């Protein structure tokens, strides 16, 4: 009889780092992306929670136009409270 594992989680999110149960996994990212800092291809495979996955899909959608709109909205947010 081995020691009982006290860790109830199945995995963790490779973006936010929180532990996850399987039902909280939004996707598994795997592939061979380019690390532009290290200037090399790196093999990845990690789970992503549903919240981070939704954020990736939202932020990747809309192209540059939406990206610039988000930047402008962020600048407006920064001005509040100053
Ligand atoms: Zn996450």
PDB file of the backbone (N, CA, C, O) and the ligand in Angstrom, with CONECT records:
HET     ZN  A 101       1
ATOM      1  N   UNK A   1       0.850  -1.193   0.000  1.00  0.00           N
ATOM      2  CA  UNK A   1       0.000   0.000   0.000  1.00  0.00           C
ATOM      3  C   UNK A   1       0.889   1.248   0.000  1.00  0.00           C
ATOM      4  O   UNK A   1       1.640   1.471   0.949  1.00  0.00           O
ATOM      5  N   UNK A   2       0.809   2.048  -1.043  1.00  0.00           N
ATOM      6  CA  UNK A   2       1.636   3.249  -1.145  1.00  0.00           C
ATOM      7  C   UNK A   2       1.011   4.428  -0.439  1.00  0.00           C
ATOM      8  O   UNK A   2      -0.120   4.371   0.043  1.00  0.00           O
ATOM      9  N   UNK A   3       1.783   5.503  -0.393  1.00  0.00           N
ATOM     10  CA  UNK A   3       1.262   6.743   0.199  1.00  0.00           C
ATOM     11  C   UNK A   3       0.158   7.305  -0.673  1.00  0.00           C
ATOM     12  O   UNK A   3       0.232   7.262  -1.901  1.00  0.00           O
ATOM     13  N   UNK A   4      -0.864   7.832  -0.023  1.00  0.00           N
ATOM     14  CA  UNK A   4      -1.958   8.438  -0.759  1.00  0.00           C
ATOM     15  C   UNK A   4      -1.536   9.837  -1.213  1.00  0.00           C
ATOM     16  O   UNK A   4      -1.006  10.622  -0.426  1.00  0.00           O
ATOM     17  N   UNK A   5      -1.777  10.136  -2.489  1.00  0.00           N
ATOM     18  CA  UNK A   5      -1.452  11.450  -3.033  1.00  0.00           C
ATOM     19  C   UNK A   5      -2.430  12.486  -2.483  1.00  0.00           C
ATOM     20  O   UNK A   5      -3.639  12.367  -2.682  1.00  0.00           O
ATOM     21  N   UNK A   6      -1.905  13.511  -1.787  1.00  0.00           N
ATOM     22  CA  UNK A   6      -2.776  14.541  -1.206  1.00  0.00           C
ATOM     23  C   UNK A   6      -3.120  15.615  -2.218  1.00  0.00           C
ATOM     24  O   UNK A   6      -3.972  16.462  -1.950  1.00  0.00           O
ATOM     25  N   UNK A   7      -2.475  15.598  -3.375  1.00  0.00           N
ATOM     26  CA  UNK A   7      -2.757  16.595  -4.401  1.00  0.00           C
ATOM     27  C   UNK A   7      -4.011  16.175  -5.165  1.00  0.00           C
ATOM     28  O   UNK A   7      -4.005  15.157  -5.857  1.00  0.00           O
ATOM     29  N   UNK A   8      -5.097  16.965  -5.041  1.00  0.00           N
ATOM     30  CA  UNK A   8      -6.345  16.579  -5.715  1.00  0.00           C
ATOM     31  C   UNK A   8      -6.409  17.019  -7.173  1.00  0.00           C
ATOM     32  O   UNK A   8      -7.332  16.633  -7.891  1.00  0.00           O
ATOM     33  N   UNK A   9      -5.453  17.812  -7.619  1.00  0.00           N
ATOM     34  CA  UNK A   9      -5.527  18.382  -8.968  1.00  0.00           C
ATOM     35  C   UNK A   9      -4.977  17.431 -10.019  1.00  0.00           C
ATOM     36  O   UNK A   9      -4.195  16.525  -9.732  1.00  0.00           O
ATOM     37  N   UNK A  10      -5.422  17.678 -11.266  1.00  0.00           N
ATOM     38  CA  UNK A  10      -4.988  16.836 -12.373  1.00  0.00           C
ATOM     39  C   UNK A  10      -3.837  17.454 -13.160  1.00  0.00           C
ATOM     40  O   UNK A  10      -3.009  16.746 -13.733  1.00  0.00           O
ATOM     41  N   UNK A  11      -3.799  18.783 -13.178  1.00  0.00           N
ATOM     42  CA  UNK A  11      -2.799  19.475 -13.982  1.00  0.00           C
ATOM     43  C   UNK A  11      -2.735  20.930 -13.532  1.00  0.00           C
ATOM     44  O   UNK A  11      -3.278  21.274 -12.482  1.00  0.00           O
ATOM     45  N   UNK A  12      -2.090  21.777 -14.298  1.00  0.00           N
ATOM     46  CA  UNK A  12      -2.060  23.206 -13.991  1.00  0.00           C
ATOM     47  C   UNK A  12      -2.038  23.982 -15.293  1.00  0.00           C
ATOM     48  O   UNK A  12      -1.695  23.453 -16.350  1.00  0.00           O
ATOM     49  N   UNK A  13      -2.419  25.272 -15.190  1.00  0.00           N
ATOM     50  CA  UNK A  13      -2.456  26.127 -16.373  1.00  0.00           C
ATOM     51  C   UNK A  13      -1.054  26.665 -16.665  1.00  0.00           C
ATOM     52  O   UNK A  13      -0.396  27.215 -15.783  1.00  0.00           O
ATOM     53  N   UNK A  14      -0.614  26.502 -17.889  1.00  0.00           N
ATOM     54  CA  UNK A  14       0.700  26.985 -18.297  1.00  0.00           C
ATOM     55  C   UNK A  14       0.745  28.492 -18.514  1.00  0.00           C
ATOM     56  O   UNK A  14       1.815  29.041 -18.776  1.00  0.00           O
ATOM     57  N   UNK A  15      -0.396  29.171 -18.409  1.00  0.00           N
ATOM     58  CA  UNK A  15      -0.430  30.629 -18.572  1.00  0.00           C
ATOM     59  C   UNK A  15      -0.515  31.302 -17.196  1.00  0.00           C
ATOM     60  O   UNK A  15       0.377  32.068 -16.832  1.00  0.00           O
ATOM     61  N   UNK A  16      -1.572  31.025 -16.434  1.00  0.00           N
ATOM     62  CA  UNK A  16      -1.741  31.679 -15.131  1.00  0.00           C
ATOM     63  C   UNK A  16      -1.077  30.896 -13.996  1.00  0.00           C
ATOM     64  O   UNK A  16      -0.822  31.445 -12.924  1.00  0.00           O
ATOM     65  N   UNK A  17      -0.804  29.636 -14.232  1.00  0.00           N
ATOM     66  CA  UNK A  17      -0.084  28.840 -13.248  1.00  0.00           C
ATOM     67  C   UNK A  17      -0.933  28.184 -12.176  1.00  0.00           C
ATOM     68  O   UNK A  17      -0.396  27.502 -11.304  1.00  0.00           O
ATOM     69  N   UNK A  18      -2.249  28.373 -12.216  1.00  0.00           N
ATOM     70  CA  UNK A  18      -3.106  27.783 -11.183  1.00  0.00           C
ATOM     71  C   UNK A  18      -3.320  26.289 -11.430  1.00  0.00           C
ATOM     72  O   UNK A  18      -3.351  25.836 -12.575  1.00  0.00           O
ATOM     73  N   UNK A  19      -3.466  25.527 -10.335  1.00  0.00           N
ATOM     74  CA  UNK A  19      -3.756  24.106 -10.485  1.00  0.00           C
ATOM     75  C   UNK A  19      -5.178  23.906 -10.997  1.00  0.00           C
ATOM     76  O   UNK A  19      -6.068  24.713 -10.730  1.00  0.00           O
ATOM     77  N   UNK A  20      -5.375  22.820 -11.736  1.00  0.00           N
ATOM     78  CA  UNK A  20      -6.672  22.594 -12.384  1.00  0.00           C
ATOM     79  C   UNK A  20      -7.155  21.155 -12.211  1.00  0.00           C
ATOM     80  O   UNK A  20      -6.372  20.212 -12.095  1.00  0.00           O
ATOM     81  N   UNK A  21      -8.490  21.034 -12.199  1.00  0.00           N
ATOM     82  CA  UNK A  21      -9.110  19.733 -12.387  1.00  0.00           C
ATOM     83  C   UNK A  21      -9.331  19.583 -13.889  1.00  0.00           C
ATOM     84  O   UNK A  21      -9.347  20.582 -14.608  1.00  0.00           O
ATOM     85  N   UNK A  22      -9.496  18.386 -14.364  1.00  0.00           N
ATOM     86  CA  UNK A  22      -9.642  18.179 -15.808  1.00  0.00           C
ATOM     87  C   UNK A  22     -10.784  18.978 -16.411  1.00  0.00           C
ATOM     88  O   UNK A  22     -10.675  19.453 -17.541  1.00  0.00           O
ATOM     89  N   UNK A  23     -11.890  19.135 -15.666  1.00  0.00           N
ATOM     90  CA  UNK A  23     -13.037  19.874 -16.206  1.00  0.00           C
ATOM     91  C   UNK A  23     -12.755  21.356 -16.356  1.00  0.00           C
ATOM     92  O   UNK A  23     -13.549  22.062 -16.977  1.00  0.00           O
ATOM     93  N   UNK A  24     -11.641  21.859 -15.805  1.00  0.00           N
ATOM     94  CA  UNK A  24     -11.280  23.274 -15.913  1.00  0.00           C
ATOM     95  C   UNK A  24     -10.307  23.539 -17.062  1.00  0.00           C
ATOM     96  O   UNK A  24      -9.923  24.685 -17.297  1.00  0.00           O
ATOM     97  N   UNK A  25      -9.909  22.491 -17.776  1.00  0.00           N
ATOM     98  CA  UNK A  25      -8.948  22.649 -18.870  1.00  0.00           C
ATOM     99  C   UNK A  25      -9.682  23.128 -20.118  1.00  0.00           C
ATOM    100  O   UNK A  25     -10.642  22.500 -20.565  1.00  0.00           O
ATOM    101  N   UNK A  26      -9.218  24.253 -20.679  1.00  0.00           N
ATOM    102  CA  UNK A  26      -9.820  24.799 -21.892  1.00  0.00           C
ATOM    103  C   UNK A  26      -9.193  24.233 -23.148  1.00  0.00           C
ATOM    104  O   UNK A  26      -9.870  24.031 -24.156  1.00  0.00           O
ATOM    105  N   UNK A  27      -7.906  23.982 -23.083  1.00  0.00           N
ATOM    106  CA  UNK A  27      -7.201  23.401 -24.219  1.00  0.00           C
ATOM    107  C   UNK A  27      -5.838  22.899 -23.763  1.00  0.00           C
ATOM    108  O   UNK A  27      -5.390  23.185 -22.653  1.00  0.00           O
ATOM    109  N   UNK A  28      -5.202  22.158 -24.630  1.00  0.00           N
ATOM    110  CA  UNK A  28      -3.803  21.784 -24.436  1.00  0.00           C
ATOM    111  C   UNK A  28      -3.036  22.371 -25.613  1.00  0.00           C
ATOM    112  O   UNK A  28      -3.327  22.062 -26.768  1.00  0.00           O
ATOM    113  N   UNK A  29      -2.064  23.212 -25.315  1.00  0.00           N
ATOM    114  CA  UNK A  29      -1.250  23.793 -26.375  1.00  0.00           C
ATOM    115  C   UNK A  29      -0.016  22.924 -26.565  1.00  0.00           C
ATOM    116  O   UNK A  29       0.705  22.614 -25.618  1.00  0.00           O
ATOM    117  N   UNK A  30       0.202  22.546 -27.807  1.00  0.00           N
ATOM    118  CA  UNK A  30       1.400  21.773 -28.097  1.00  0.00           C
ATOM    119  C   UNK A  30       1.890  22.129 -29.489  1.00  0.00           C
ATOM    120  O   UNK A  30       1.108  22.458 -30.381  1.00  0.00           O
ATOM    121  N   UNK A  31       3.180  22.056 -29.646  1.00  0.00           N
ATOM    122  CA  UNK A  31       3.752  22.389 -30.938  1.00  0.00           C
ATOM    123  C   UNK A  31       5.212  22.764 -30.816  1.00  0.00           C
ATOM    124  O   UNK A  31       5.879  22.431 -29.837  1.00  0.00           O
ATOM    125  N   UNK A  32       5.694  23.460 -31.827  1.00  0.00           N
ATOM    126  CA  UNK A  32       7.103  23.808 -31.901  1.00  0.00           C
ATOM    127  C   UNK A  32       7.243  25.302 -32.240  1.00  0.00           C
ATOM    128  O   UNK A  32       7.692  25.658 -33.330  1.00  0.00           O
ATOM    129  N   UNK A  33       6.850  26.178 -31.282  1.00  0.00           N
ATOM    130  CA  UNK A  33       6.931  27.611 -31.557  1.00  0.00           C
ATOM    131  C   UNK A  33       8.379  28.112 -31.499  1.00  0.00           C
ATOM    132  O   UNK A  33       9.275  27.433 -30.998  1.00  0.00           O
ATOM    133  N   UNK A  34       8.573  29.318 -32.026  1.00  0.00           N
ATOM    134  CA  UNK A  34       9.887  29.948 -32.002  1.00  0.00           C
ATOM    135  C   UNK A  34       9.999  30.836 -30.772  1.00  0.00           C
ATOM    136  O   UNK A  34       9.143  31.689 -30.533  1.00  0.00           O
ATOM    137  N   UNK A  35      11.050  30.635 -30.000  1.00  0.00           N
ATOM    138  CA  UNK A  35      11.369  31.494 -28.866  1.00  0.00           C
ATOM    139  C   UNK A  35      12.282  32.589 -29.411  1.00  0.00           C
ATOM    140  O   UNK A  35      13.461  32.348 -29.669  1.00  0.00           O
ATOM    141  N   UNK A  36      11.731  33.797 -29.585  1.00  0.00           N
ATOM    142  CA  UNK A  36      12.507  34.878 -30.186  1.00  0.00           C
ATOM    143  C   UNK A  36      13.555  35.443 -29.230  1.00  0.00           C
ATOM    144  O   UNK A  36      14.492  36.108 -29.670  1.00  0.00           O
ATOM    145  N   UNK A  37      13.412  35.191 -27.944  1.00  0.00           N
ATOM    146  CA  UNK A  37      14.424  35.628 -26.975  1.00  0.00           C
ATOM    147  C   UNK A  37      15.651  34.732 -27.087  1.00  0.00           C
ATOM    148  O   UNK A  37      16.782  35.212 -27.171  1.00  0.00           O
ATOM    149  N   UNK A  38      15.410  33.422 -27.088  1.00  0.00           N
ATOM    150  CA  UNK A  38      16.532  32.471 -27.151  1.00  0.00           C
ATOM    151  C   UNK A  38      16.932  32.146 -28.591  1.00  0.00           C
ATOM    152  O   UNK A  38      17.931  31.472 -28.839  1.00  0.00           O
ATOM    153  N   UNK A  39      16.136  32.637 -29.522  1.00  0.00           N
ATOM    154  CA  UNK A  39      16.401  32.408 -30.950  1.00  0.00           C
ATOM    155  C   UNK A  39      16.505  30.923 -31.283  1.00  0.00           C
ATOM    156  O   UNK A  39      17.460  30.464 -31.909  1.00  0.00           O
ATOM    157  N   UNK A  40      15.473  30.183 -30.836  1.00  0.00           N
ATOM    158  CA  UNK A  40      15.439  28.755 -31.125  1.00  0.00           C
ATOM    159  C   UNK A  40      14.006  28.248 -31.105  1.00  0.00           C
ATOM    160  O   UNK A  40      13.124  28.886 -30.530  1.00  0.00           O
ATOM    161  N   UNK A  41      13.776  27.118 -31.724  1.00  0.00           N
ATOM    162  CA  UNK A  41      12.476  26.463 -31.674  1.00  0.00           C
ATOM    163  C   UNK A  41      12.420  25.661 -30.382  1.00  0.00           C
ATOM    164  O   UNK A  41      13.396  25.021 -29.992  1.00  0.00           O
ATOM    165  N   UNK A  42      11.267  25.702 -29.725  1.00  0.00           N
ATOM    166  CA  UNK A  42      11.104  24.975 -28.470  1.00  0.00           C
ATOM    167  C   UNK A  42       9.850  24.118 -28.531  1.00  0.00           C
ATOM    168  O   UNK A  42       8.805  24.565 -29.005  1.00  0.00           O
ATOM    169  N   UNK A  43       9.956  22.915 -28.060  1.00  0.00           N
ATOM    170  CA  UNK A  43       8.816  22.022 -28.037  1.00  0.00           C
ATOM    171  C   UNK A  43       8.002  22.322 -26.786  1.00  0.00           C
ATOM    172  O   UNK A  43       8.542  22.360 -25.680  1.00  0.00           O
ATOM    173  N   UNK A  44       6.693  22.537 -26.967  1.00  0.00           N
ATOM    174  CA  UNK A  44       5.833  22.811 -25.817  1.00  0.00           C
ATOM    175  C   UNK A  44       4.665  21.837 -25.777  1.00  0.00           C
ATOM    176  O   UNK A  44       4.225  21.325 -26.807  1.00  0.00           O
ATOM    177  N   UNK A  45       4.183  21.599 -24.594  1.00  0.00           N
ATOM    178  CA  UNK A  45       2.937  20.866 -24.391  1.00  0.00           C
ATOM    179  C   UNK A  45       2.482  21.180 -22.974  1.00  0.00           C
ATOM    180  O   UNK A  45       3.065  20.700 -22.002  1.00  0.00           O
ATOM    181  N   UNK A  46       1.433  21.990 -22.869  1.00  0.00           N
ATOM    182  CA  UNK A  46       0.889  22.314 -21.559  1.00  0.00           C
ATOM    183  C   UNK A  46      -0.595  22.617 -21.655  1.00  0.00           C
ATOM    184  O   UNK A  46      -1.114  23.010 -22.700  1.00  0.00           O
ATOM    185  N   UNK A  47      -1.265  22.417 -20.510  1.00  0.00           N
ATOM    186  CA  UNK A  47      -2.692  22.676 -20.435  1.00  0.00           C
ATOM    187  C   UNK A  47      -2.930  24.155 -20.158  1.00  0.00           C
ATOM    188  O   UNK A  47      -2.079  24.839 -19.590  1.00  0.00           O
ATOM    189  N   UNK A  48      -4.097  24.634 -20.567  1.00  0.00           N
ATOM    190  CA  UNK A  48      -4.493  26.034 -20.350  1.00  0.00           C
ATOM    191  C   UNK A  48      -5.904  26.018 -19.780  1.00  0.00           C
ATOM    192  O   UNK A  48      -6.773  25.309 -20.288  1.00  0.00           O
ATOM    193  N   UNK A  49      -6.135  26.798 -18.728  1.00  0.00           N
ATOM    194  CA  UNK A  49      -7.471  26.834 -18.113  1.00  0.00           C
ATOM    195  C   UNK A  49      -8.467  27.504 -19.061  1.00  0.00           C
ATOM    196  O   UNK A  49      -8.074  28.186 -20.007  1.00  0.00           O
ATOM    197  N   UNK A  50      -9.741  27.305 -18.799  1.00  0.00           N
ATOM    198  CA  UNK A  50     -10.775  27.854 -19.684  1.00  0.00           C
ATOM    199  C   UNK A  50     -10.717  29.381 -19.732  1.00  0.00           C
ATOM    200  O   UNK A  50     -10.950  29.974 -20.785  1.00  0.00           O
ATOM    201  N   UNK A  51     -10.410  30.023 -18.602  1.00  0.00           N
ATOM    202  CA  UNK A  51     -10.360  31.485 -18.563  1.00  0.00           C
ATOM    203  C   UNK A  51      -9.216  32.018 -19.430  1.00  0.00           C
ATOM    204  O   UNK A  51      -9.419  32.946 -20.212  1.00  0.00           O
ATOM    205  N   UNK A  52      -8.040  31.452 -19.302  1.00  0.00           N
ATOM    206  CA  UNK A  52      -6.898  31.893 -20.120  1.00  0.00           C
ATOM    207  C   UNK A  52      -7.136  31.571 -21.588  1.00  0.00           C
ATOM    208  O   UNK A  52      -6.767  32.349 -22.468  1.00  0.00           O
ATOM    209  N   UNK A  53      -7.753  30.426 -21.850  1.00  0.00           N
ATOM    210  CA  UNK A  53      -8.026  30.047 -23.239  1.00  0.00           C
ATOM    211  C   UNK A  53      -8.989  31.034 -23.884  1.00  0.00           C
ATOM    212  O   UNK A  53      -8.807  31.422 -25.037  1.00  0.00           O
ATOM    213  N   UNK A  54     -10.023  31.442 -23.132  1.00  0.00           N
ATOM    214  CA  UNK A  54     -10.957  32.440 -23.653  1.00  0.00           C
ATOM    215  C   UNK A  54     -10.239  33.758 -23.895  1.00  0.00           C
ATOM    216  O   UNK A  54     -10.514  34.440 -24.882  1.00  0.00           O
ATOM    217  N   UNK A  55      -9.319  34.128 -23.001  1.00  0.00           N
ATOM    218  CA  UNK A  55      -8.547  35.360 -23.171  1.00  0.00           C
ATOM    219  C   UNK A  55      -7.675  35.316 -24.412  1.00  0.00           C
ATOM    220  O   UNK A  55      -7.579  36.303 -25.143  1.00  0.00           O
ATOM    221  N   UNK A  56      -7.037  34.176 -24.655  1.00  0.00           N
ATOM    222  CA  UNK A  56      -6.201  34.015 -25.847  1.00  0.00           C
ATOM    223  C   UNK A  56      -7.048  34.170 -27.101  1.00  0.00           C
ATOM    224  O   UNK A  56      -6.670  34.881 -28.032  1.00  0.00           O
ATOM    225  N   UNK A  57      -8.194  33.500 -27.119  1.00  0.00           N
ATOM    226  CA  UNK A  57      -9.051  33.576 -28.307  1.00  0.00           C
ATOM    227  C   UNK A  57      -9.573  34.998 -28.516  1.00  0.00           C
ATOM    228  O   UNK A  57      -9.634  35.477 -29.649  1.00  0.00           O
ATOM    229  N   UNK A  58      -9.947  35.670 -27.435  1.00  0.00           N
ATOM    230  CA  UNK A  58     -10.441  37.046 -27.542  1.00  0.00           C
ATOM    231  C   UNK A  58      -9.340  37.982 -28.022  1.00  0.00           C
ATOM    232  O   UNK A  58      -9.553  38.780 -28.935  1.00  0.00           O
ATOM    233  N   UNK A  59      -8.162  37.886 -27.408  1.00  0.00           N
ATOM    234  CA  UNK A  59      -7.070  38.799 -27.747  1.00  0.00           C
ATOM    235  C   UNK A  59      -6.476  38.520 -29.118  1.00  0.00           C
ATOM    236  O   UNK A  59      -5.972  39.436 -29.767  1.00  0.00           O
ATOM    237  N   UNK A  60      -6.525  37.282 -29.566  1.00  0.00           N
ATOM    238  CA  UNK A  60      -5.974  36.944 -30.881  1.00  0.00           C
ATOM    239  C   UNK A  60      -6.952  37.292 -31.997  1.00  0.00           C
ATOM    240  O   UNK A  60      -6.566  37.386 -33.162  1.00  0.00           O
ATOM    241  N   UNK A  61      -8.223  37.482 -31.634  1.00  0.00           N
ATOM    242  CA  UNK A  61      -9.226  37.818 -32.642  1.00  0.00           C
ATOM    243  C   UNK A  61      -9.245  39.304 -32.931  1.00  0.00           C
ATOM    244  O   UNK A  61      -8.859  40.113 -32.087  1.00  0.00           O
ATOM    245  N   UNK A  62      -9.687  39.659 -34.102  1.00  0.00           N
ATOM    246  CA  UNK A  62      -9.837  41.072 -34.444  1.00  0.00           C
ATOM    247  C   UNK A  62      -8.620  41.721 -35.050  1.00  0.00           C
ATOM    248  O   UNK A  62      -8.697  42.858 -35.515  1.00  0.00           O
ATOM    249  N   UNK A  63      -7.499  41.031 -35.058  1.00  0.00           N
ATOM    250  CA  UNK A  63      -6.311  41.546 -35.723  1.00  0.00           C
ATOM    251  C   UNK A  63      -5.754  42.811 -35.096  1.00  0.00           C
ATOM    252  O   UNK A  63      -6.041  43.135 -33.944  1.00  0.00           O
ATOM    253  N   UNK A  64      -4.949  43.522 -35.880  1.00  0.00           N
ATOM    254  CA  UNK A  64      -4.254  44.718 -35.399  1.00  0.00           C
ATOM    255  C   UNK A  64      -5.228  45.830 -35.018  1.00  0.00           C
ATOM    256  O   UNK A  64      -4.985  46.568 -34.063  1.00  0.00           O
ATOM    257  N   UNK A  65      -6.337  45.953 -35.764  1.00  0.00           N
ATOM    258  CA  UNK A  65      -7.319  47.003 -35.463  1.00  0.00           C
ATOM    259  C   UNK A  65      -7.814  46.882 -34.020  1.00  0.00           C
ATOM    260  O   UNK A  65      -7.840  47.865 -33.279  1.00  0.00           O
ATOM    261  N   UNK A  66      -8.205  45.668 -33.633  1.00  0.00           N
ATOM    262  CA  UNK A  66      -8.687  45.440 -32.264  1.00  0.00           C
ATOM    263  C   UNK A  66      -7.567  45.625 -31.247  1.00  0.00           C
ATOM    264  O   UNK A  66      -7.800  46.126 -30.146  1.00  0.00           O
ATOM    265  N   UNK A  67      -6.353  45.221 -31.612  1.00  0.00           N
ATOM    266  CA  UNK A  67      -5.213  45.372 -30.699  1.00  0.00           C
ATOM    267  C   UNK A  67      -4.975  46.842 -30.382  1.00  0.00           C
ATOM    268  O   UNK A  67      -4.735  47.199 -29.229  1.00  0.00           O
ATOM    269  N   UNK A  68      -5.039  47.693 -31.397  1.00  0.00           N
ATOM    270  CA  UNK A  68      -4.839  49.131 -31.194  1.00  0.00           C
ATOM    271  C   UNK A  68      -5.986  49.720 -30.376  1.00  0.00           C
ATOM    272  O   UNK A  68      -5.765  50.592 -29.536  1.00  0.00           O
ATOM    273  N   UNK A  69      -7.203  49.250 -30.619  1.00  0.00           N
ATOM    274  CA  UNK A  69      -8.346  49.706 -29.823  1.00  0.00           C
ATOM    275  C   UNK A  69      -8.164  49.328 -28.351  1.00  0.00           C
ATOM    276  O   UNK A  69      -8.479  50.117 -27.460  1.00  0.00           O
ATOM    277  N   UNK A  70      -7.654  48.115 -28.100  1.00  0.00           N
ATOM    278  CA  UNK A  70      -7.417  47.686 -26.711  1.00  0.00           C
ATOM    279  C   UNK A  70      -6.352  48.565 -26.054  1.00  0.00           C
ATOM    280  O   UNK A  70      -6.472  48.916 -24.880  1.00  0.00           O
ATOM    281  N   UNK A  71      -5.312  48.920 -26.812  1.00  0.00           N
ATOM    282  CA  UNK A  71      -4.237  49.773 -26.282  1.00  0.00           C
ATOM    283  C   UNK A  71      -4.794  51.152 -25.919  1.00  0.00           C
ATOM    284  O   UNK A  71      -4.469  51.702 -24.867  1.00  0.00           O
ATOM    285  N   UNK A  72      -5.639  51.707 -26.804  1.00  0.00           N
ATOM    286  CA  UNK A  72      -6.245  53.015 -26.527  1.00  0.00           C
ATOM    287  C   UNK A  72      -7.133  52.945 -25.296  1.00  0.00           C
ATOM    288  O   UNK A  72      -7.126  53.855 -24.467  1.00  0.00           O
ATOM    289  N   UNK A  73      -7.904  51.857 -25.173  1.00  0.00           N
ATOM    290  CA  UNK A  73      -8.782  51.683 -24.010  1.00  0.00           C
ATOM    291  C   UNK A  73      -7.958  51.578 -22.734  1.00  0.00           C
ATOM    292  O   UNK A  73      -8.358  52.094 -21.691  1.00  0.00           O
ATOM    293  N   UNK A  74      -6.816  50.916 -22.812  1.00  0.00           N
ATOM    294  CA  UNK A  74      -5.936  50.780 -21.648  1.00  0.00           C
ATOM    295  C   UNK A  74      -5.374  52.138 -21.245  1.00  0.00           C
ATOM    296  O   UNK A  74      -5.269  52.435 -20.055  1.00  0.00           O
ATOM    297  N   UNK A  75      -5.009  52.969 -22.230  1.00  0.00           N
ATOM    298  CA  UNK A  75      -4.492  54.310 -21.926  1.00  0.00           C
ATOM    299  C   UNK A  75      -5.565  55.150 -21.249  1.00  0.00           C
ATOM    300  O   UNK A  75      -5.272  55.905 -20.322  1.00  0.00           O
ATOM    301  N   UNK A  76      -6.815  55.021 -21.709  1.00  0.00           N
ATOM    302  CA  UNK A  76      -7.923  55.738 -21.082  1.00  0.00           C
ATOM    303  C   UNK A  76      -8.090  55.280 -19.630  1.00  0.00           C
ATOM    304  O   UNK A  76      -8.328  56.088 -18.733  1.00  0.00           O
ATOM    305  N   UNK A  77      -7.960  53.967 -19.421  1.00  0.00           N
ATOM    306  CA  UNK A  77      -8.094  53.398 -18.076  1.00  0.00           C
ATOM    307  C   UNK A  77      -6.988  53.938 -17.173  1.00  0.00           C
ATOM    308  O   UNK A  77      -7.233  54.243 -16.006  1.00  0.00           O
ATOM    309  N   UNK A  78      -5.757  54.059 -17.716  1.00  0.00           N
ATOM    310  CA  UNK A  78      -4.623  54.569 -16.932  1.00  0.00           C
ATOM    311  C   UNK A  78      -4.835  56.018 -16.514  1.00  0.00           C
ATOM    312  O   UNK A  78      -4.352  56.437 -15.462  1.00  0.00           O
ATOM    313  N   UNK A  79      -5.555  56.786 -17.330  1.00  0.00           N
ATOM    314  CA  UNK A  79      -5.769  58.214 -17.023  1.00  0.00           C
ATOM    315  C   UNK A  79      -6.740  58.400 -15.878  1.00  0.00           C
ATOM    316  O   UNK A  79      -6.684  59.411 -15.178  1.00  0.00           O
ATOM    317  N   UNK A  80      -7.640  57.432 -15.673  1.00  0.00           N
ATOM    318  CA  UNK A  80      -8.617  57.522 -14.591  1.00  0.00           C
ATOM    319  C   UNK A  80      -7.890  57.392 -13.254  1.00  0.00           C
ATOM    320  O   UNK A  80      -7.079  56.487 -13.058  1.00  0.00           O
ATOM    321  N   UNK A  81      -8.187  58.287 -12.364  1.00  0.00           N
ATOM    322  CA  UNK A  81      -7.583  58.201 -11.037  1.00  0.00           C
ATOM    323  C   UNK A  81      -6.320  59.022 -10.886  1.00  0.00           C
ATOM    324  O   UNK A  81      -5.751  59.090  -9.797  1.00  0.00           O
ATOM    325  N   UNK A  82      -5.869  59.657 -11.981  1.00  0.00           N
ATOM    326  CA  UNK A  82      -4.661  60.501 -11.871  1.00  0.00           C
ATOM    327  C   UNK A  82      -5.028  61.932 -11.605  1.00  0.00           C
ATOM    328  O   UNK A  82      -4.147  62.783 -11.484  1.00  0.00           O
TER     329      UNK A  82
HETATM  330 ZN    ZN A 101      -4.963  29.985 -16.718  1.00  0.00          ZN
END
